[in-house]
Amino acid sequence: MNSDSLTFIFLNACIMNNFVLSMFLGICPFIGMQGNLKTAVRMGMTVTFVMVIASICATAVNLLLAYLHLEYLRLICFVCVIAGAVQLVEMLLKKKSPALHGALGIYLPLIATNSAILALALFQSLNQYSFIQGLAYALGAGAGFSLVLVIIAGLRERLALPGAPDVGRSAALSLIVAGILSLAFMGFAGVGY
């Protein structure tokens, strides 16, 4: 598989180099999410949307900074643009879907400080992805983030059932499962080479 193909970029971000399991980025919502599968899916979609917006903004900021020869301001600009994009998403959700805004609660503003969002913009710039490649990378990273959130939320829903041991209801088990999932996802690292 060609490393420049959109499929490879998507799968690389989604499975092989998953932000949560391979790089341990953006684990705040991962650990803090309750065992509600619906909320996990919504959170995953919201993070994916913010990643796509961040990717589009990162491409525009990179072009502008390269034109002005101010590449050293990249990190500061990314932080400002991502914070603004998250505030925009929060205002839209508050107006269009108050139920989703309430369900996401404190985790929605935390997306602005989510290291996975900033890492996406920085890795995209480092790899010098084009606009389309950057979108594929953002969609893959968002899909991978959503996949991990859904797996852990499903596990927590299952462990909340009567008869599950008390030790299984804590965040410790989530971290143990994350470690096992990380090993499983790392097995895909050789795909495509």
MIDOSE-1310 file (N, C-alpha, C; in nm, 2 decimals, decimal comma, always signed):
residues 193
mnsd	+0,08/-0,12/+0,00/+0,00/+0,00/+0,00/+0,09/+0,12/+0,00; +0,06/+0,22/-0,09/+0,14/+0,34/-0,10/+0,12/+0,43/+0,02; +0,23/+0,47/+0,08/+0,22/+0,55/+0,21/+0,16/+0,69/+0,18; +0,14/+0,73/+0,06/+0,08/+0,86/+0,02/-0,07/+0,85/-0,01
sltf	-0,12/+0,72/-0,02/-0,26/+0,70/-0,06/-0,35/+0,74/+0,06; -0,47/+0,79/+0,02/-0,56/+0,83/+0,12/-0,61/+0,72/+0,21; -0,62/+0,60/+0,16/-0,66/+0,48/+0,24/-0,56/+0,45/+0,34; -0,43/+0,46/+0,30/-0,32/+0,43/+0,40/-0,32/+0,53/+0,51
ifln	-0,33/+0,66/+0,47/-0,33/+0,77/+0,57/-0,44/+0,75/+0,67; -0,56/+0,72/+0,62/-0,68/+0,70/+0,70/-0,66/+0,58/+0,80; -0,62/+0,47/+0,75/-0,60/+0,35/+0,83/-0,48/+0,37/+0,93; -0,38/+0,44/+0,89/-0,27/+0,46/+0,97/-0,31/+0,54/+1,09
acim	-0,39/+0,65/+1,07/-0,43/+0,73/+1,18/-0,54/+0,66/+1,27; -0,62/+0,58/+1,20/-0,73/+0,51/+1,27/-0,69/+0,39/+1,36; -0,60/+0,31/+1,30/-0,57/+0,18/+1,36/-0,43/+0,17/+1,40; -0,34/+0,18/+1,30/-0,20/+0,16/+1,33/-0,13/+0,25/+1,43
nnfv	-0,16/+0,38/+1,41/-0,11/+0,48/+1,50/-0,22/+0,56/+1,57; -0,31/+0,48/+1,63/-0,42/+0,54/+1,70/-0,37/+0,64/+1,81; -0,43/+0,76/+1,81/-0,39/+0,86/+1,90/-0,40/+0,82/+2,05; -0,50/+0,75/+2,08/-0,53/+0,71/+2,22/-0,44/+0,59/+2,26
lsmf	-0,44/+0,49/+2,18/-0,38/+0,37/+2,22/-0,23/+0,36/+2,18; -0,19/+0,42/+2,08/-0,04/+0,42/+2,04/+0,04/+0,53/+2,10; -0,03/+0,65/+2,10/+0,05/+0,77/+2,15/+0,00/+0,83/+2,28; -0,11/+0,77/+2,34/-0,16/+0,81/+2,46/-0,20/+0,96/+2,46
lgic	-0,25/+1,01/+2,35/-0,30/+1,15/+2,34/-0,45/+1,15/+2,35; -0,50/+1,25/+2,42/-0,64/+1,27/+2,43/-0,71/+1,17/+2,52; -0,65/+1,13/+2,63/-0,70/+1,02/+2,71/-0,80/+1,08/+2,82; -0,81/+1,21/+2,83/-0,90/+1,27/+2,93/-1,04/+1,22/+2,91
pfig	-1,10/+1,24/+2,79/-1,24/+1,19/+2,77/-1,24/+1,04/+2,78; -1,14/+0,98/+2,74/-1,13/+0,83/+2,74/-1,15/+0,78/+2,88; -1,08/+0,83/+2,97/-1,09/+0,79/+3,11/-1,21/+0,84/+3,18; -1,25/+0,96/+3,15/-1,36/+1,02/+3,22/-1,50/+0,99/+3,17
mqgn	-1,51/+0,94/+3,05/-1,64/+0,90/+2,99/-1,71/+0,80/+3,08; -1,83/+0,82/+3,10/-1,91/+0,72/+3,18/-1,95/+0,61/+3,08; -2,00/+0,50/+3,14/-2,04/+0,38/+3,06/-2,16/+0,40/+2,98; -2,18/+0,51/+2,90/-2,30/+0,53/+2,82/-2,25/+0,53/+2,68
lkta	-2,30/+0,43/+2,61/-2,26/+0,41/+2,47/-2,30/+0,52/+2,38; -2,43/+0,57/+2,40/-2,48/+0,68/+2,32/-2,39/+0,81/+2,33; -2,35/+0,84/+2,46/-2,27/+0,96/+2,48/-2,13/+0,94/+2,42; -2,08/+0,82/+2,43/-1,95/+0,79/+2,37/-1,95/+0,81/+2,22
vrmg	-2,06/+0,77/+2,15/-2,07/+0,79/+2,01/-2,08/+0,93/+1,97; -2,16/+1,01/+2,05/-2,17/+1,15/+2,03/-2,04/+1,23/+2,05; -1,97/+1,19/+2,16/-1,84/+1,25/+2,19/-1,74/+1,22/+2,08; -1,74/+1,10/+2,03/-1,65/+1,06/+1,92/-1,68/+1,14/+1,79
mtvt	-1,81/+1,16/+1,76/-1,85/+1,24/+1,65/-1,81/+1,39/+1,66; -1,82/+1,44/+1,78/-1,79/+1,58/+1,81/-1,64/+1,59/+1,80; -1,56/+1,50/+1,85/-1,41/+1,51/+1,84/-1,37/+1,50/+1,70; -1,43/+1,41/+1,62/-1,40/+1,39/+1,48/-1,43/+1,52/+1,40
fvmv	-1,54/+1,58/+1,43/-1,58/+1,71/+1,37/-1,48/+1,82/+1,40; -1,44/+1,83/+1,53/-1,34/+1,93/+1,57/-1,20/+1,90/+1,50; -1,17/+1,77/+1,49/-1,04/+1,73/+1,42/-1,05/+1,77/+1,27; -1,16/+1,76/+1,20/-1,17/+1,80/+1,07/-1,16/+1,95/+1,05
iasi	-1,22/+2,02/+1,14/-1,21/+2,17/+1,14/-1,07/+2,21/+1,17; -1,00/+2,14/+1,27/-0,86/+2,17/+1,30/-0,77/+2,14/+1,18; -0,80/+2,04/+1,11/-0,72/+2,00/+0,99/-0,73/+2,11/+0,88; -0,85/+2,15/+0,86/-0,88/+2,26/+0,76/-0,80/+2,39/+0,80
cata	-0,82/+2,42/+0,93/-0,76/+2,55/+0,98/-0,60/+2,53/+0,98; -0,55/+2,41/+1,01/-0,41/+2,39/+1,01/-0,35/+2,41/+0,87; -0,42/+2,36/+0,77/-0,37/+2,38/+0,63/-0,37/+2,53/+0,60; -0,48/+2,60/+0,63/-0,48/+2,74/+0,60/-0,37/+2,82/+0,68
vnll	-0,35/+2,79/+0,80/-0,25/+2,86/+0,89/-0,11/+2,82/+0,83; -0,09/+2,70/+0,79/+0,04/+2,66/+0,74/+0,07/+2,74/+0,61; -0,03/+2,75/+0,52/+0,00/+2,82/+0,40/+0,02/+2,97/+0,43; -0,05/+3,03/+0,52/-0,03/+3,17/+0,55/+0,10/+3,20/+0,62
layl	+0,14/+3,11/+0,71/+0,27/+3,13/+0,78/+0,39/+3,10/+0,69; +0,37/+3,01/+0,60/+0,48/+2,98/+0,50/+0,49/+3,10/+0,41; +0,38/+3,16/+0,37/+0,39/+3,28/+0,28/+0,45/+3,39/+0,35; +0,43/+3,41/+0,47/+0,48/+3,52/+0,55/+0,62/+3,49/+0,61
hley	+0,67/+3,37/+0,59/+0,79/+3,32/+0,65/+0,79/+3,33/+0,81; +0,68/+3,29/+0,87/+0,66/+3,30/+1,01/+0,63/+3,16/+1,07; +0,70/+3,06/+1,02/+0,67/+2,92/+1,06/+0,69/+2,90/+1,21; +0,77/+2,98/+1,27/+0,80/+2,97/+1,42/+0,67/+3,00/+1,50
lrli	+0,57/+3,06/+1,44/+0,45/+3,09/+1,52/+0,34/+2,98/+1,50; +0,38/+2,87/+1,44/+0,28/+2,77/+1,41/+0,21/+2,72/+1,53; +0,28/+2,68/+1,64/+0,22/+2,63/+1,76/+0,12/+2,72/+1,82; +0,16/+2,85/+1,84/+0,07/+2,95/+1,90/-0,05/+2,97/+1,81
cfvc	-0,04/+2,97/+1,68/-0,15/+2,99/+1,59/-0,25/+2,87/+1,60; -0,19/+2,75/+1,61/-0,27/+2,63/+1,62/-0,35/+2,63/+1,75; -0,29/+2,66/+1,86/-0,36/+2,67/+1,99/-0,48/+2,76/+1,98; -0,46/+2,88/+1,92/-0,56/+2,98/+1,91/-0,67/+2,94/+1,82
viag	-0,64/+2,88/+1,71/-0,74/+2,84/+1,61/-0,82/+2,72/+1,66; -0,76/+2,63/+1,73/-0,83/+2,51/+1,79/-0,92/+2,56/+1,90; -0,88/+2,64/+1,98/-0,96/+2,70/+2,09/-1,09/+2,77/+2,03; -1,06/+2,85/+1,93/-1,18/+2,91/+1,86/-1,27/+2,82/+1,80
avql	-1,22/+2,71/+1,73/-1,30/+2,61/+1,67/-1,39/+2,54/+1,77; -1,33/+2,50/+1,88/-1,41/+2,43/+1,99/-1,51/+2,52/+2,04; -1,49/+2,65/+2,06/-1,59/+2,74/+2,11/-1,70/+2,75/+2,01; -1,67/+2,75/+1,88/-1,77/+2,76/+1,78/-1,86/+2,63/+1,78
veml	-1,80/+2,52/+1,80/-1,87/+2,39/+1,81/-1,96/+2,39/+1,93; -1,91/+2,44/+2,04/-1,98/+2,44/+2,17/-2,11/+2,53/+2,15; -2,09/+2,65/+2,09/-2,20/+2,74/+2,07/-2,31/+2,68/+1,98; -2,26/+2,61/+1,87/-2,35/+2,55/+1,78/-2,43/+2,44/+1,85
lkkk	-2,36/+2,35/+1,93/-2,43/+2,25/+2,00/-2,53/+2,30/+2,10; -2,49/+2,41/+2,17/-2,58/+2,47/+2,27/-2,71/+2,52/+2,20; -2,69/+2,57/+2,08/-2,81/+2,63/+2,02/-2,89/+2,52/+1,94; -2,83/+2,43/+1,87/-2,90/+2,33/+1,79/-2,94/+2,20/+1,86
spal	-2,85/+2,16/+1,96/-2,88/+2,04/+2,03/-2,85/+2,05/+2,18; -2,94/+2,11/+2,25/-2,91/+2,13/+2,40/-2,90/+2,00/+2,47; -2,97/+1,90/+2,43/-2,96/+1,77/+2,49/-2,81/+1,71/+2,48; -2,76/+1,72/+2,36/-2,62/+1,67/+2,34/-2,52/+1,76/+2,41
hgal	-2,55/+1,89/+2,41/-2,46/+1,98/+2,49/-2,46/+1,94/+2,64; -2,58/+1,91/+2,69/-2,59/+1,87/+2,83/-2,52/+1,74/+2,86; -2,54/+1,64/+2,76/-2,48/+1,51/+2,78/-2,33/+1,51/+2,78; -2,27/+1,59/+2,69/-2,13/+1,60/+2,69/-2,07/+1,68/+2,81
giyl	-2,15/+1,77/+2,86/-2,11/+1,84/+2,98/-1,97/+1,90/+2,98; -1,89/+1,87/+3,08/-1,76/+1,93/+3,10/-1,66/+1,88/+2,99; -1,69/+1,77/+2,92/-1,59/+1,72/+2,83/-1,59/+1,80/+2,70; -1,69/+1,87/+2,67/-1,69/+1,96/+2,55/-1,59/+2,07/+2,56
plia	-1,58/+2,15/+2,66/-1,47/+2,25/+2,67/-1,33/+2,18/+2,68; -1,33/+2,06/+2,73/-1,20/+1,99/+2,74/-1,14/+1,95/+2,61; -1,23/+1,95/+2,50/-1,18/+1,92/+2,37/-1,08/+2,03/+2,33; -1,10/+2,15/+2,37/-1,01/+2,26/+2,34/-0,87/+2,23/+2,39
tnsa	-0,86/+2,16/+2,50/-0,72/+2,13/+2,56/-0,68/+1,99/+2,53; -0,76/+1,92/+2,44/-0,73/+1,78/+2,41/-0,60/+1,78/+2,33; -0,51/+1,70/+2,38/-0,38/+1,70/+2,31/-0,39/+1,63/+2,18; -0,49/+1,55/+2,15/-0,50/+1,48/+2,03/-0,53/+1,58/+1,92
ilal	-0,61/+1,68/+1,95/-0,65/+1,78/+1,85/-0,52/+1,86/+1,81; -0,44/+1,91/+1,90/-0,32/+1,98/+1,87/-0,22/+1,89/+1,80; -0,21/+1,76/+1,85/-0,12/+1,67/+1,78/-0,16/+1,65/+1,64; -0,28/+1,64/+1,61/-0,33/+1,62/+1,47/-0,28/+1,74/+1,38
alfq	-0,29/+1,86/+1,43/-0,25/+1,97/+1,35/-0,10/+1,97/+1,33; -0,02/+1,94/+1,44/+0,12/+1,94/+1,43/+0,17/+1,82/+1,34; +0,12/+1,70/+1,36/+0,16/+1,59/+1,28/+0,13/+1,61/+1,13; +0,01/+1,67/+1,10/-0,03/+1,70/+0,97/+0,07/+1,79/+0,90
slnq	+0,12/+1,89/+0,98/+0,22/+1,99/+0,93/+0,35/+1,92/+0,91; +0,39/+1,84/+1,01/+0,52/+1,77/+1,00/+0,53/+1,68/+0,88; +0,42/+1,61/+0,85/+0,41/+1,52/+0,74/+0,39/+1,59/+0,60; +0,36/+1,72/+0,61/+0,34/+1,80/+0,49/+0,23/+1,75/+0,40
ysfi	+0,12/+1,71/+0,47/+0,00/+1,66/+0,40/-0,07/+1,77/+0,32; -0,12/+1,74/+0,20/-0,20/+1,83/+0,13/-0,34/+1,84/+0,20; -0,42/+1,93/+0,14/-0,55/+1,95/+0,20/-0,63/+1,82/+0,21; -0,64/+1,74/+0,10/-0,71/+1,62/+0,10/-0,65/+1,52/+0,19
qgla	-0,52/+1,50/+0,19/-0,45/+1,41/+0,28/-0,48/+1,45/+0,42; -0,48/+1,58/+0,45/-0,50/+1,62/+0,59/-0,64/+1,59/+0,63; -0,74/+1,60/+0,54/-0,88/+1,56/+0,58/-0,89/+1,41/+0,60; -0,82/+1,33/+0,52/-0,82/+1,18/+0,54/-0,75/+1,15/+0,68
yalg	-0,65/+1,22/+0,71/-0,58/+1,20/+0,84/-0,67/+1,24/+0,95; -0,74/+1,35/+0,94/-0,83/+1,39/+1,05/-0,95/+1,30/+1,07; -1,00/+1,25/+0,96/-1,11/+1,15/+0,96/-1,07/+1,02/+1,02; -0,95/+0,98/+0,99/-0,89/+0,85/+1,04/-0,86/+0,87/+1,19
agag	-0,81/+0,98/+1,23/-0,78/+1,00/+1,37/-0,91/+1,01/+1,45; -1,01/+1,08/+1,40/-1,14/+1,09/+1,46/-1,21/+0,95/+1,47; -1,20/+0,88/+1,37/-1,26/+0,74/+1,37/-1,19/+0,65/+1,47; -1,06/+0,66/+1,48/-0,98/+0,58/+1,58/-1,02/+0,62/+1,72
fslv	-1,03/+0,75/+1,74/-1,06/+0,80/+1,87/-1,20/+0,75/+1,91; -1,30/+0,76/+1,81/-1,44/+0,72/+1,84/-1,44/+0,57/+1,86; -1,36/+0,49/+1,79/-1,36/+0,35/+1,81/-1,32/+0,31/+1,95; -1,22/+0,37/+2,00/-1,17/+0,34/+2,13/-1,27/+0,39/+2,24
lvii	-1,33/+0,50/+2,22/-1,44/+0,55/+2,31/-1,55/+0,45/+2,32; -1,60/+0,40/+2,20/-1,71/+0,31/+2,20/-1,68/+0,18/+2,26; -1,56/+0,13/+2,23/-1,51/+0,00/+2,30/-1,52/+0,01/+2,45; -1,46/+0,12/+2,50/-1,45/+0,13/+2,65/-1,59/+0,16/+2,70
aglr	-1,67/+0,24/+2,64/-1,80/+0,27/+2,69/-1,89/+0,14/+2,69; -1,87/+0,06/+2,59/-1,94/-0,07/+2,58/-1,90/-0,16/+2,69; -1,77/-0,16/+2,72/-1,72/-0,24/+2,83/-1,77/-0,19/+2,97; -1,77/-0,06/+2,98/-1,82/-0,01/+3,11/-1,97/-0,03/+3,13
erla	-2,05/-0,03/+3,02/-2,19/-0,06/+3,03/-2,21/-0,20/+3,07; -2,13/-0,29/+3,02/-2,14/-0,43/+3,05/-2,10/-0,46/+3,20; -2,00/-0,39/+3,25/-1,96/-0,40/+3,38/-2,05/-0,34/+3,48; -2,14/-0,25/+3,44/-2,23/-0,19/+3,53/-2,35/-0,28/+3,56
lpga	-2,36/-0,39/+3,49/-2,47/-0,48/+3,51/-2,45/-0,55/+3,65; -2,56/-0,59/+3,71/-2,55/-0,66/+3,84/-2,47/-0,79/+3,82; -2,39/-0,82/+3,92/-2,31/-0,94/+3,92/-2,17/-0,91/+3,88; -2,14/-0,80/+3,83/-2,00/-0,77/+3,79/-1,92/-0,73/+3,92
pdvg	-1,79/-0,77/+3,92/-1,72/-0,74/+4,04/-1,69/-0,59/+4,06; -1,69/-0,55/+4,19/-1,67/-0,41/+4,21/-1,54/-0,35/+4,16; -1,43/-0,44/+4,16/-1,30/-0,39/+4,10/-1,31/-0,36/+3,96; -1,41/-0,42/+3,89/-1,42/-0,40/+3,74/-1,50/-0,27/+3,71
rsaa	-1,55/-0,21/+3,81/-1,63/-0,08/+3,78/-1,54/+0,04/+3,79; -1,42/+0,03/+3,82/-1,33/+0,15/+3,84/-1,26/+0,18/+3,71; -1,19/+0,29/+3,72/-1,11/+0,34/+3,60/-0,99/+0,25/+3,58; -0,95/+0,17/+3,69/-0,83/+0,09/+3,67/-0,85/-0,02/+3,57
lsli	-0,97/-0,08/+3,56/-1,00/-0,18/+3,46/-1,00/-0,12/+3,32; -1,04/+0,01/+3,31/-1,04/+0,07/+3,18/-0,89/+0,09/+3,13; -0,81/+0,12/+3,22/-0,66/+0,14/+3,18/-0,60/+0,00/+3,15; -0,64/-0,10/+3,22/-0,59/-0,24/+3,19/-0,64/-0,28/+3,05
vagi	-0,76/-0,26/+3,02/-0,82/-0,29/+2,89/-0,75/-0,20/+2,78; -0,73/-0,08/+2,81/-0,66/+0,01/+2,72/-0,52/-0,04/+2,68; -0,45/-0,09/+2,78/-0,32/-0,15/+2,76/-0,33/-0,27/+2,67; -0,43/-0,36/+2,69/-0,44/-0,48/+2,61/-0,48/-0,44/+2,47
lsla	-0,57/-0,34/+2,45/-0,61/-0,29/+2,32/-0,49/-0,23/+2,25; -0,41/-0,16/+2,33/-0,29/-0,09/+2,27/-0,20/-0,20/+2,21; -0,18/-0,31/+2,28/-0,10/-0,42/+2,22/-0,16/-0,48/+2,10; -0,30/-0,49/+2,10/-0,36/-0,55/+1,98/-0,35/-0,45/+1,86
fmgf	-0,37/-0,32/+1,89/-0,36/-0,23/+1,78/-0,22/-0,21/+1,73; -0,12/-0,23/+1,81/+0,02/-0,22/+1,77/+0,06/-0,34/+1,68; -0,02/-0,44/+1,68/+0,00/-0,56/+1,59/-0,03/-0,52/+1,45; -0,10/-0,41/+1,42/-0,13/-0,37/+1,29/-0,02/-0,28/+1,23
agvg	+0,08/-0,25/+1,31/+0,19/-0,16/+1,27/+0,26/-0,20/+1,15; +0,27/-0,33/+1,13/+0,35/-0,38/+1,01/+0,26/-0,38/+0,88; +0,14/-0,35/+0,89/+0,05/-0,36/+0,77/+0,09/-0,24/+0,68; +0,10/-0,28/+0,55/+0,13/-0,18/+0,45/+0,28/-0,15/+0,42
y	+0,37/-0,22/+0,50/+0,51/-0,20/+0,47/+0,57/-0,32/+0,40
